[in-house]
Amino acid sequence: MANEKTDDVVKGEDGLYRPTWASADDLMREYYDTEWGMPIRDERGLFERISLEAFQSGLSWATILRKRPAFRTAFADFNPDAVAAYDDTDIERLLGDAGIVRNRAKILATIGNARATIDLRDDDGLVNFIWSFQPAVTPEPHTFSDVPTSSPESIALAKALRKRGFRFVGPTTMFALMEAIGIVDTHLVDSHRRGSSGVWPRA
């Protein structure tokens, strides 16, 4: 049966409505149905998401998602302690790894961000730091044009992280992080995933 498209959501063969980007292929649909927008409250998980969002800058998320297994291998499953210890030999190894995005600035930022993550352990930790920027309300978008690309909270989070030594954490990138880990719910109102995080009620 052909998909039925309604505005910016698509009714799949399973009868569930998803945004068009999540209906592109099986990988994106699985990610949308099981991961995107669900709360992440552990240090390793948040460090991975910050790292992958940084690598995604200028690329599609589908590209990053397809490369995620290689990223996890290359960056020790995003263990901050392991990545923080990377040296010049590791940097050259990463620059030669065709399975990841071979961008020197982003690689160096990931290593530096691992060290900044460790430093935050002396001050309530990365998880509490990031979740402290949860807003009082979340968007209720009906269409893609209703979804903001940044917010006062993402601007403040970006500024606070940069102050703590993080890089590649601009307001737009941090808003994407906040969407991905459930700090805000930008699932379209007609999507079957709206309100599924347990953080925000369904609009």
C-alpha positions as CSV (number, residue, x, y, z in Angstrom):
1,M,0.0,0.0,0.0
2,A,1.4,3.4,-0.9
3,N,2.2,5.8,1.9
4,E,-0.3,8.5,2.6
5,K,1.3,11.9,3.0
6,T,-0.4,14.5,5.2
7,D,1.5,17.9,5.4
8,D,4.9,17.0,6.9
9,V,4.0,13.6,8.2
10,V,3.7,10.3,6.3
11,K,1.4,7.5,7.2
12,G,3.4,4.3,6.9
13,E,2.3,0.8,6.0
14,D,2.1,0.1,9.7
15,G,-0.5,2.9,10.0
16,L,1.8,5.1,12.1
17,Y,2.5,8.7,11.2
18,R,6.1,9.9,11.1
19,P,7.8,13.0,9.8
20,T,9.1,12.6,6.2
21,W,12.7,12.5,7.3
22,A,12.0,9.5,9.5
23,S,10.3,7.7,6.6
24,A,13.2,7.9,4.2
25,D,14.6,4.4,4.9
26,D,14.6,1.6,7.5
27,L,17.6,3.0,9.4
28,M,16.1,6.4,9.9
29,R,12.7,4.9,10.8
30,E,14.2,2.6,13.4
31,Y,16.2,5.5,14.9
32,Y,13.2,7.7,15.0
33,D,10.9,5.0,16.5
34,T,13.4,3.9,19.2
35,E,15.9,6.6,20.0
36,W,15.3,10.1,18.8
37,G,13.8,12.2,21.5
38,M,14.2,9.7,24.3
39,P,16.0,10.9,27.5
40,I,19.7,10.2,27.8
41,R,20.9,10.7,31.4
42,D,24.3,8.9,31.5
43,E,27.6,10.5,30.9
44,R,28.9,8.2,28.1
45,G,25.6,8.5,26.2
46,L,25.6,12.3,26.4
47,F,29.3,12.5,25.4
48,E,28.5,10.3,22.4
49,R,25.6,12.5,21.3
50,I,27.6,15.7,21.7
51,S,30.4,14.2,19.7
52,L,28.1,12.9,16.9
53,E,26.2,16.2,16.7
54,A,29.5,18.0,16.2
55,F,30.6,15.6,13.5
56,Q,27.2,16.0,11.9
57,S,27.7,19.7,11.3
58,G,27.5,20.3,7.6
59,L,26.4,16.7,6.9
60,S,23.1,14.8,7.0
61,W,22.2,12.9,10.2
62,A,21.7,9.8,8.0
63,T,25.4,9.9,7.1
64,I,26.4,10.0,10.8
65,L,24.0,7.3,11.7
66,R,25.4,4.9,9.1
67,K,28.9,5.6,10.4
68,R,28.0,5.4,14.1
69,P,29.3,1.8,14.5
70,A,32.7,2.9,13.1
71,F,32.7,6.0,15.3
72,R,32.1,3.9,18.4
73,T,35.0,1.7,17.5
74,A,37.3,4.6,16.7
75,F,36.4,6.5,19.9
76,A,36.5,3.6,22.4
77,D,32.7,3.5,22.6
78,F,32.8,7.2,23.5
79,N,34.3,6.5,26.9
80,P,35.4,10.0,28.0
81,D,38.4,8.7,30.0
82,A,39.7,6.7,27.1
83,V,39.2,9.5,24.5
84,A,40.7,12.1,26.8
85,A,43.9,10.1,26.8
86,Y,44.2,10.1,23.0
87,D,47.6,11.4,21.7
88,D,49.1,12.3,18.3
89,T,49.2,8.7,17.3
90,D,45.5,8.3,17.9
91,I,44.8,11.5,15.9
92,E,46.7,10.2,12.9
93,R,44.9,6.9,13.2
94,L,41.5,8.7,13.2
95,L,42.5,10.8,10.3
96,G,43.2,7.6,8.4
97,D,40.0,5.9,9.3
98,A,37.7,5.9,6.3
99,G,34.8,4.7,8.4
100,I,34.4,8.0,10.2
101,V,34.3,11.7,9.2
102,R,38.0,12.6,8.9
103,N,37.9,16.2,10.0
104,R,40.9,17.2,12.1
105,A,39.1,20.1,13.8
106,K,36.2,17.9,14.8
107,I,38.5,15.1,16.0
108,L,40.5,17.4,18.1
109,A,37.3,18.9,19.5
110,T,36.1,15.5,20.5
111,I,39.2,14.7,22.4
112,G,39.1,18.2,24.1
113,N,35.4,17.7,24.9
114,A,36.2,14.4,26.6
115,R,38.7,16.2,28.8
116,A,36.1,18.9,29.5
117,T,33.6,16.2,30.4
118,I,36.0,14.8,32.9
119,D,36.5,18.2,34.4
120,L,32.8,18.7,34.9
121,R,32.7,15.7,37.3
122,D,34.0,18.1,39.9
123,D,30.9,20.3,39.4
124,D,27.8,18.1,39.3
125,G,28.8,16.3,36.1
126,L,27.8,16.5,32.4
127,V,24.4,15.0,32.8
128,N,23.1,17.5,35.4
129,F,24.9,20.3,33.6
130,I,23.1,19.8,30.3
131,W,19.7,18.9,31.8
132,S,19.7,22.0,33.9
133,F,18.9,23.9,30.6
134,Q,15.6,22.2,30.2
135,P,13.0,24.9,29.4
136,A,9.7,25.3,31.2
137,V,7.7,24.5,28.0
138,T,8.4,22.7,24.8
139,P,7.4,23.5,21.2
140,E,4.2,22.0,19.8
141,P,5.0,21.9,16.1
142,H,2.5,20.9,13.5
143,T,4.8,21.4,10.5
144,F,8.6,21.5,10.0
145,S,8.4,25.3,9.7
146,D,7.1,25.4,13.3
147,V,10.2,23.7,14.6
148,P,12.8,26.2,15.8
149,T,16.5,25.7,15.1
150,S,17.6,27.3,18.4
151,S,16.2,28.6,21.6
152,P,17.2,30.9,24.5
153,E,18.1,27.7,26.4
154,S,20.2,26.3,23.6
155,I,22.0,29.6,23.2
156,A,22.7,29.6,27.0
157,L,23.8,26.0,26.9
158,A,26.2,26.6,24.1
159,K,27.7,29.6,25.9
160,A,28.0,27.7,29.1
161,L,29.7,24.7,27.4
162,R,32.2,26.9,25.6
163,K,33.0,28.5,28.9
164,R,33.8,25.0,30.2
165,G,36.1,24.2,27.3
166,F,33.8,22.5,24.8
167,R,34.0,23.1,21.1
168,F,31.6,22.6,18.2
169,V,28.7,23.3,20.5
170,G,27.0,26.2,18.8
171,P,23.3,27.1,19.6
172,T,21.9,25.2,16.6
173,T,24.0,22.1,17.3
174,M,22.9,22.2,21.0
175,F,19.3,22.6,20.1
176,A,19.6,19.5,17.9
177,L,21.1,17.8,20.9
178,M,18.3,18.9,23.1
179,E,15.8,17.5,20.6
180,A,17.6,14.2,20.3
181,I,17.9,13.5,24.0
182,G,14.4,14.6,25.0
183,I,15.2,18.0,26.7
184,V,12.6,19.4,24.3
185,D,10.0,17.5,22.4
186,T,9.8,18.6,18.7
187,H,8.0,15.6,17.4
188,L,5.3,16.9,15.1
189,V,2.0,16.9,16.9
190,D,0.5,14.4,14.5
191,S,3.5,12.0,14.9
192,H,2.9,8.7,16.7
193,R,6.0,9.5,18.8
194,R,4.7,12.8,20.2
195,G,4.9,12.7,24.0
196,S,6.7,9.3,24.1
197,S,9.7,10.5,26.1
198,G,8.0,10.7,29.4
199,V,9.5,14.1,29.9
200,W,6.8,16.0,28.2
201,P,3.1,15.2,27.9
202,R,1.5,14.7,24.4
203,A,0.3,18.0,23.1
